[in-house]
């Protein structure tokens, strides 16, 4: 039926929340959760986030850790859209192109 699984919806919602933080739409600051990768050569887009090292596996399930790899793999065109709805449609297109993008393997 083309419905999103629970895992895919959670990962999609995480990406949408980061998008809102980057664009300043939400009251939560991006710097509260993430460090931006500045001064490094970044491929893809200019809003790359730094993934901090963690020693325990439970930390990997936190919002600030689980979403970084997926966010960093987005393109500049997907990040550069002006509205949340446009970003959602970009994510829908990404799902159609790359079926396992929203799944944790």
N, C-alpha and C positions, 0 to 999 in steps of 0.2 A: 504494500500500500504506500510505500515511500515515506513512512513515518520515521522520525528520529528515535533512536533508542535512548534510554535514560542516561547512559554513559556519554553519548553524543550530545545530548541536551545540556548536561553539566559542563562539558568542555566548551561547548558553544557559548554558554552563559558566562563562563570565565573570560573568554576572549572579548565578549561584548563589554564586560565590566572594565577590562583593561583599556579598551577603546574609549570608553567614557572618561576614564581617568586621564588618558593622554590628551583628549580634546577638551578637558575641563568641564564636562557636562555634569559630573557627579561631585558631591562635596568632599569625597575622599581624595586625598592627594596621592599622586603616583609615587612620590618619594616615601610615603608611609610604608609601602610594601616592597618597593623595588629600587634598585640602583640602575641608572641608565648607563649603557656602555658608551662612554665618551672617550675620545682620544685614541680609540682603537679603530683599525680599519674594519668597517662593518659592511658586509655584503647584504643585499636585500633591501633594507630600509634603514632610516636614521633613528628609529626608536627601539633599537635592540636593548634588551635588558640583560643584566649580569646575573648569572646563576651562582649563588653562594654555595660553598661546600658545606655539606652536613654529614655528621657521623652516624646518625641513627636513621633507620629506614622510615620511622613514623613521620619524621620531618618532611620526607619527600611527598607526603600526601597533603601538606599544607597548600593553600591557595597560592602563596607567594613562590612556591617551588614547582608545583605540578604544571603550571601553565606557561612557564618561560620558554621551553623548547618549541612549543606549538606557536607561540606568539612570534618568536624570532624567525620562524620559517615562513611567515607571511611575506608578501611582496610589498613594494612601495605603493603600488596602485591600490592594493587592498587597504593599506593603512591610511592612505591619503584621501579617502573619500570624505565628504563633508558631513554626512548625517549617519545616525545609528541605523536607519532603515537601509541605506545604501551599503553599509558595512554588513548587515545581515544578508543582503542579497549576494554580496561577494562571498560570504561564508557558504551560502547555499550552492553557488557555482563551484566553490572549492570542493564541497562534498561530492558533487556530481563528477568532478574531474578525478579526485583522489579519494576513493571511497573509505579508506582506513585512516584519513587524516584526523578524525575526531575520536578514534578509538585508542585506548591505552593497550599497547601490545606487550 
